[in-house]
Amino acid sequence: MTVHNFETADAFKQAVKDNKIVMLDCFATWCGPCKAIAPILAKHSNEDEFKDILFAKIDVDDLPELAQELEITAMPTFMIFKDGNMKPAEKLVGANPNALVTMLQKSKA
């Protein structure tokens, strides 16, 4: 498993519909904390514990309409989408590795 970089809002929304659980990383290329936590997210995407989660990311500068729709106000912002619902079940703002793991574990419950 890897982290899928979505380049269109439609592709991301289809992924939410097609997958039971989606973890979204909203990032910007110029964001230092985003760069710092990206390898940690990639590591979790390859762990068996989270194999049933689709890991996704969007660049908020490339998809400003989607970022606005999702009410992204800071980067990085992580969201969990479940069962095709475009309203996030969970949201985490900031590069906090421990909170990220907790959020991933909670999403499977």
NORDAWO-V860950 format. One record per backbone hydrogen bond with DSSP energy under -1.0 kcal/mol. NH is the residue of the N-H (numbers start at 1). CO is the residue of the C=O. If there is no record, write none. Layout:
# NORDAWO-V860950
nh:NH co:CO
nh:NH co:CO
This chain:
# NORDAWO-V860950
nh:4 co:55
nh:6 co:57
nh:12 co:8
nh:13 co:9
nh:14 co:10
nh:15 co:11
nh:16 co:12
nh:17 co:13
nh:18 co:14
nh:19 co:15
nh:22 co:81
nh:23 co:54
nh:24 co:79
nh:25 co:56
nh:26 co:77
nh:27 co:58
nh:31 co:28
nh:35 co:31
nh:36 co:32
nh:37 co:33
nh:38 co:34
nh:41 co:37
nh:42 co:38
nh:43 co:39
nh:44 co:40
nh:45 co:41
nh:46 co:43
nh:47 co:44
nh:50 co:47
nh:51 co:48
nh:53 co:50
nh:54 co:21
nh:56 co:23
nh:57 co:4
nh:58 co:25
nh:60 co:27
nh:63 co:59
nh:67 co:63
nh:68 co:64
nh:69 co:65
nh:70 co:66
nh:71 co:68
nh:72 co:67
nh:77 co:26
nh:78 co:92
nh:79 co:24
nh:80 co:90
nh:81 co:22
nh:83 co:20
nh:85 co:82
nh:89 co:80
nh:90 co:80
nh:92 co:78
nh:94 co:76
nh:96 co:94
nh:100 co:96
nh:101 co:97
nh:102 co:98
nh:103 co:99
nh:104 co:100
nh:105 co:101
nh:106 co:102
nh:107 co:103
nh:109 co:106
